[in-house]
C-alpha cells in the first residue's frame, strides 16, 4: 500500500514556560505525523499541552527544541517575516478567542487575510458567498461583531480561517461558543472539508462528541503523547469517551504517532 503524503511532521517537540522562579514543561518531546487530508483531534485534560501544540504548529510560538515540518519545510527555522507569510497562506487558524476586529463588518473580517495577501475579484467574492452559505452567515455579513451572538462570531472567525483555502486548518475548541446543533453542523463541515476538499485538519477538543468526527485521535497527558488511535472502531461518542478514559487512566506509552 502506498504511503500517504505527509503534510505535518513533528519531531521531539519540547516547550517550557517560566512560572516565577520555576520552569513548567508544556510539551516533553512529542513526535507525530499527519497525512494530507487527515482530520486529527487532539484530546487531553487541561494543562496537558494541547493548545501549546497548536501554537507551535502554527508558528505562533517557537519550541525550545525539536522540529516541525509543514509541506516538507522546517518552520522552526523560518524568521518572523517568513512565518507571517506561512500562516497567512498555508494555515487557517481558529482559536478559542474570536479575534475579530470590532470596527469591521463580518464580511470585512472574513476577507481581511485574503485582501492582505493581495487577492480580490470575482473568485474571492464567490468564495465568500460559498462560505457564508455553508456557515449560515448570508444575512449577517453587514453586521459588526458587537451585534452578533457568540456563535455567529465564531462562525465568522471560521470563515476567515477558510477564505484563503489553506491546506492546514488548526482549530482550538472551535465549538466552544456554539450550541449543540450548530456545533455538530460545524463538525460536519470540517469533516466535509477533509473528505471532499482534502484539507488537513488538527483540532483540539475535550468533547468526545466533537472528537468522533475526526478520523484519528491523539491523546496528550502530562506534556506527552501517550497514544493515538482511529475513530473507525467506535460507533458513537460514548464508546470513544470510554476508550479515551481507559487510555488516560493507564497512561499508555507513546505510540509513535499517527
C-alpha positions as CSV (number, residue, x, y, z in Angstrom):
1,X,0.0,0.0,0.0
2,X,1.3,3.4,-0.9
3,X,2.2,5.7,1.9
4,X,0.2,8.9,2.1
5,X,1.8,12.2,1.6
6,X,2.8,13.8,4.9
7,X,1.7,17.4,5.5
8,X,2.8,17.7,9.1
9,X,5.8,16.0,10.8
10,X,6.7,17.0,14.3
11,X,9.9,15.6,15.9
12,X,10.7,15.7,19.6
13,X,8.9,18.9,20.4
14,X,9.8,20.4,23.8
15,X,8.3,23.6,25.2
16,X,8.8,25.1,28.6
17,X,7.3,28.2,30.2
18,X,8.6,30.2,33.2
19,X,6.4,30.4,36.3
20,X,8.2,32.7,38.7
21,X,11.5,31.0,39.6
22,X,10.4,27.6,38.2
23,X,10.0,26.1,34.8
24,X,6.9,24.2,33.6
25,X,7.2,21.7,30.8
26,X,4.2,22.1,28.4
27,X,5.5,19.6,25.9
28,X,8.1,17.0,26.8
29,X,9.3,15.5,23.5
30,X,6.3,15.0,21.3
31,X,6.6,13.4,17.8
32,X,3.9,12.6,15.3
33,X,2.9,12.7,11.6
34,X,-0.2,13.8,9.9
35,X,-1.0,12.8,6.3
36,X,-2.6,15.1,3.7
37,X,-6.4,15.3,4.0
38,X,-6.4,13.7,7.5
39,X,-8.7,15.0,10.3
40,X,-7.0,14.7,13.7
41,X,-8.5,15.5,17.1
42,X,-6.1,16.2,20.0
43,X,-7.6,15.3,23.4
44,X,-6.3,15.7,26.9
45,X,-7.0,17.3,30.2
46,X,-6.5,21.0,30.9
47,X,-2.8,21.7,31.0
48,X,-1.8,18.6,29.0
49,X,-0.2,20.7,26.3
50,X,-3.0,20.7,23.6
51,X,-3.1,24.4,22.9
52,X,0.7,24.8,23.2
53,X,1.0,22.1,20.5
54,X,-1.3,24.1,18.1
55,X,0.6,27.3,18.8
56,X,3.8,25.6,17.8
57,X,2.3,24.1,14.7
58,X,1.1,27.5,13.6
59,X,4.4,29.2,14.3
60,X,2.8,31.5,16.9
61,X,5.2,30.0,19.4
62,X,8.7,28.5,18.9
63,X,9.7,25.3,20.5
64,X,12.7,25.1,22.9
65,X,13.9,22.2,20.9
66,X,12.6,19.9,18.2
67,X,11.4,20.4,14.6
68,X,8.2,21.0,12.8
69,X,8.0,20.2,9.1
70,X,5.0,21.5,7.1
71,X,4.8,20.5,3.5
72,X,8.5,19.5,3.8
73,X,9.7,22.9,5.2
74,X,11.1,23.2,8.7
75,X,9.1,26.1,10.0
76,X,11.2,26.2,13.2
77,X,14.0,27.7,11.0
78,X,11.8,30.5,9.5
79,X,12.3,34.1,10.5
80,X,9.4,36.2,11.8
81,X,8.5,37.6,8.4
82,X,8.5,34.3,6.6
83,X,6.4,32.8,9.4
84,X,3.9,35.5,8.9
85,X,3.6,34.6,5.2
86,X,3.4,30.9,6.1
87,X,0.5,31.5,8.5
88,X,-1.4,33.7,6.0
89,X,-1.1,31.4,3.0
90,X,-0.8,27.9,4.4
91,X,-2.7,27.8,7.7
92,X,-6.3,28.6,8.8
93,X,-6.4,29.4,12.5
94,X,-9.5,29.0,14.7
95,X,-8.7,29.6,18.3
96,X,-10.9,30.0,21.4
97,X,-11.0,33.8,21.2
98,X,-12.6,35.1,18.1
99,X,-10.0,37.9,17.5
100,X,-12.4,39.8,15.2
101,X,-11.8,43.5,14.6
102,X,-14.7,45.2,16.2
103,X,-14.9,48.2,13.8
104,X,-15.1,45.9,10.7
105,X,-18.2,44.1,9.4
106,X,-18.4,40.3,9.3
107,X,-17.6,40.4,5.6
108,X,-14.6,42.7,6.1
109,X,-13.3,40.4,8.9
110,X,-13.6,37.4,6.7
111,X,-11.9,38.9,3.7
112,X,-9.1,40.5,5.7
113,X,-6.5,37.6,5.3
114,X,-7.2,37.4,1.5
115,X,-7.0,41.1,0.9
116,X,-3.8,41.3,3.0
117,X,-2.3,38.7,0.7
118,X,-3.3,40.6,-2.5
119,X,-6.3,38.5,-3.5
120,X,-9.6,40.0,-4.8
121,X,-12.0,40.0,-7.7
122,X,-14.8,37.6,-8.7
123,X,-13.1,34.4,-7.4
124,X,-12.8,35.9,-3.9
125,X,-16.4,37.1,-4.0
126,X,-17.5,33.6,-5.0
127,X,-15.5,32.1,-2.1
128,X,-17.1,34.5,0.3
129,X,-20.6,33.7,-0.9
130,X,-19.9,29.9,-0.6
131,X,-18.6,30.2,2.9
132,X,-21.5,32.4,4.0
133,X,-24.0,29.9,2.8
134,X,-22.2,26.9,4.3
135,X,-21.9,28.6,7.7
136,X,-25.3,30.3,7.7
137,X,-23.9,33.8,7.6
138,X,-25.7,35.1,4.5
139,X,-27.8,37.6,6.4
140,X,-25.1,38.7,8.8
141,X,-22.3,39.8,6.6
142,X,-23.0,43.5,7.0
143,X,-23.1,43.3,10.8
144,X,-20.3,44.2,13.2
145,X,-19.2,41.7,15.9
146,X,-20.9,43.6,18.8
147,X,-24.3,43.0,17.1
148,X,-23.7,39.3,16.6
149,X,-24.0,36.3,19.0
150,X,-21.0,34.4,20.2
151,X,-21.8,31.6,17.9
152,X,-22.1,33.9,15.0
153,X,-18.8,35.5,15.8
154,X,-17.2,32.0,15.9
155,X,-18.6,31.2,12.5
156,X,-17.2,34.5,11.2
157,X,-13.8,33.5,12.6
158,X,-14.0,30.1,10.9
159,X,-14.9,31.7,7.6
160,X,-11.9,34.0,7.9
161,X,-9.7,31.0,8.5
162,X,-11.0,29.3,5.4
163,X,-11.1,32.2,3.0
164,X,-7.6,31.6,1.7
165,X,-8.3,27.9,1.2
166,X,-5.4,26.8,3.4
167,X,-4.1,23.2,3.2
168,X,-4.0,23.0,7.0
169,X,-6.7,24.1,9.5
170,X,-5.7,24.4,13.2
171,X,-8.7,24.7,15.5
172,X,-8.7,25.1,19.3
173,X,-12.1,24.2,20.8
174,X,-13.9,25.7,17.8
175,X,-17.4,24.6,19.0
176,X,-16.9,26.2,22.4
177,X,-19.3,29.1,21.7
178,X,-21.8,27.2,19.7
179,X,-25.0,25.4,20.8
180,X,-25.1,21.6,20.2
181,X,-26.8,21.8,16.9
182,X,-24.5,24.4,15.4
183,X,-21.5,22.7,17.0
184,X,-22.4,19.4,15.2
185,X,-23.0,21.3,12.0
186,X,-19.5,22.8,12.3
187,X,-18.0,19.3,12.9
188,X,-19.9,18.1,9.8
189,X,-18.4,21.0,7.8
190,X,-14.9,20.2,9.0
191,X,-15.3,16.6,8.1
192,X,-16.5,17.6,4.6
193,X,-13.5,19.9,4.2
194,X,-11.3,16.9,4.9
195,X,-13.2,14.3,2.9
196,X,-14.1,16.3,-0.2
197,X,-11.6,19.2,-0.3
198,X,-8.6,17.3,1.0
199,X,-7.9,19.8,3.8
200,X,-5.7,18.7,6.7
201,X,-7.3,19.5,10.0
202,X,-5.9,19.3,13.5
203,X,-8.5,20.1,16.1
204,X,-8.1,20.4,19.9
205,X,-11.2,19.4,21.9
206,X,-12.2,17.9,25.2
207,X,-15.6,16.8,23.9
208,X,-16.0,13.2,22.6
209,X,-19.0,14.4,20.6
210,X,-16.6,16.6,18.6
211,X,-13.7,14.2,18.5
212,X,-15.8,11.4,17.0
213,X,-16.0,13.5,13.8
214,X,-12.2,13.2,13.3
215,X,-10.5,10.3,11.6
216,X,-7.7,9.9,14.2
217,X,-7.2,10.8,17.8
218,X,-4.0,11.9,19.6
219,X,-4.1,11.8,23.4
220,X,-1.8,14.1,25.4
221,X,-1.2,13.6,29.1
222,X,1.3,15.5,31.3
223,X,3.0,17.0,28.3
224,X,3.5,13.7,26.4
225,X,1.7,12.0,23.5
226,X,0.6,8.8,25.3
227,X,-1.5,7.2,22.5
228,X,-3.1,7.6,19.1
229,X,-6.0,5.6,17.6
230,X,-8.5,5.6,14.8
231,X,-12.2,6.6,15.4
232,X,-13.4,4.0,12.9
233,X,-13.8,1.3,15.6
234,X,-16.2,3.4,17.7
235,X,-19.9,3.6,16.9
236,X,-20.6,6.7,18.9
237,X,-19.1,9.4,21.2
238,X,-19.9,7.4,24.3
239,X,-17.8,4.4,23.3
240,X,-15.0,6.7,22.2
241,X,-15.1,8.5,25.6
242,X,-14.8,5.2,27.4
243,X,-11.8,4.2,25.4
244,X,-10.2,7.6,25.9
245,X,-10.7,7.4,29.7
246,X,-9.1,4.0,29.8
247,X,-6.0,5.3,27.9
248,X,-5.7,8.2,30.3
249,X,-6.0,6.1,33.4
250,X,-3.5,3.5,32.2
251,X,-1.0,6.2,31.0
252,X,-0.1,4.1,28.0
253,X,3.4,4.6,26.5
254,X,3.8,6.8,23.3
255,X,2.5,5.0,20.3
256,X,4.9,6.6,17.8
257,X,2.4,9.0,16.2
258,X,-0.2,8.7,13.6
